[in-house]
Amino acid sequence: MTDGTLETIDGRPALRFERVLPHSVERVWRAVSIPAELVNWFPAAADWTPAVGETFEAGGAVGEVTEVDPPHRLAWTYAGQVHSFDLTAEGDGTRLVFIHVVGDGMPLAQTATGWHTYLSRLEPHLAGQPVSEEVAHQAWAEAHERYAAAFGVDPAPGRAFAAALKANAEGAGQG
């Protein structure tokens, strides 16, 4: 899977992920816009239509849909941060570009690794072979080290987060 990149948009750091998926733009649009599909691969399924100006709550924060151009563009703010999906046809498939303009103080490598992990679940979902969140997170620590090195940031906070993830997973397995 291709790693995301760090860019600057309007003077703020932004994470950009591109994927070419062997599915139609319309199929990918459904996966990125319909709550019943998002719940299978995205970190927090927004209960949205989506429609411009619509607000939603997910994961304890509030968001607002800012752009909807089916089946090509969906943009929203969430916890004050800009997110978007852009879909374009590429051959028999779709090029998906996901951008998250990161908020001040957010750990870049950790945030990038989170999106990398969730986006790794999208293609299997589209193929009808969903990957659990637990399985997707198994490669979290390795991906985090790559992002920390690529972005030139201290990996220690992400390492602590990875250790907590591992401890939680092991504790859940002992129930």
N, C-alpha and C positions, 0 to 999 in steps of 0.2 A: 504494500500500500504506500502511496506517495505521501511524504510528510507535508505538513502545512508550512507556509512561509510567513515571515513577519514583515509587514509593510507599514507605511505611514499614510493615514487618511485624515485630512483636515487637521494635521499636526498631532494626531493621536496614534498610538500603536494599534495595528489591526492584524488579526490572524486571517489568513486566506488558505482555503483548502479547495483543491480541484479534484474531481473524480470523473472519469468517463465510464458510464454505466451502460451495459448492454440491454437497455430497456427504453421504450419510447418516452418522449418528453411528457406526454399525458400521464403515463404510468408513474414516472418519477414525481410529477406534480402532485398526484394523489398521495404519494408517500410523504411528501414534505408539507402538505397542507391540511390533511384530514386527521383530526384528533385520534380516531380509531387506528390509524396507521402509525402516527407519530409515537404512540404509546409503546410500539413494538421495537423502536430503535433509538428514539431521541431521549435526552435526559429528563425532560418534563413535557408531557403532552399538553399543549395549550388548548383550552376549551374555547375555540374560536370558530368563526364561520369560514375563512377569514374575510373581513371587510375593512376597508380603510376607515380609521377612526375608532374601530372596535377596541375595547380594552379587555384584558384577560388577566387571570391570576394563575401562576404556575410556580411551584416550588417556593412559595412564600413571598414572591415578588410580583409586581404589577408590570404588565407590558401593554403596548399599544401597537396595533397594526398601522403601518405608515404607507405601504404601497402594496397593491395587488394587481398583477397583470397576468391572469391565467393564460396559458400554463408556463409562463416564462419568468416572472419575478414576484417574489414575496419578501417584504421587508418589514421589520418591526423593531421597536425599542423594548428592552427588557431590563429592568432595574437601571434605567437611564443609559443603557448601552445599545448601540446599533447592531442589528443582525440582518443578514439577507441571504436568500437563495436566488441564484440566477441559473436558468436552465436553457440550454440551446441544443438543437439537434446536431449530432455529429455522427455521420454515417447512419447506421441502423440504430444508434444509441443516443445517449444524452450526455452532454458535458454539464456537470453540476459545479457551480462555484458557490461556496459558502464563505461569508465574511462576517467576522465579529470584531467590531471596533471596541477595543478593550478599555475598561474603566481605569481610572487612576488607582495605582496601588495593587492591581490584580497581578498575581504571579503568572508571568507570561508562559513559562515552560509548563507549569501545572495546568493552566487553562488550555493551552494548545494540546496537551496530552489528553485532556478530557474530551475535546472535540474530535481528536484523532480516534479515540476509542469508540465514541458514539457513531461517528461516520463509518467505522469499520463494520458496524452492524447493518448499515443501509443496504448494501448490495445483497447480502444473504437474505434480508427481509424481502427485497424485491424478487428474489429467486424462489421464495417460498420455503426457505430453510433458515428460519430465524436463529440468531445467536443470542444467548442470554447475556445480560449485563455482567454477570459473574464471569463467564467465559471470556467476554471481550476485555475485561479488566485484567486478565492474567498477564498480558504483555505490557501493562501500564508502566511499571518501573523501567523497563528497557526503553520504551518510547520516551519517557520523561528524560532520561539521560541524554538521548539524542537531541531533544528540544533544548535542554539546558545548555548543551555544548554549542548548538547552532545559534542560539540567541545570546550566548555569552552571559548567562545569568547564574547565580548561585543555585546549585541543585539541592541544597540542604532542606529548604521548606518542602519541596516535592518529595524528597526521600522520606521525610517524616510522614507526609500524607500517605505515601505508598505503604509504609510500615503499618499505619493505622488501618488502611484498607485490608491488608493481609491479616492483621489481627482480628478484624471484624469478621472476615470471611472464615477464618479458622474457628472463631467463637461460635459463628452461626452453624457450622458443621458439627459442633459438639452437642447441640440441643437435644 
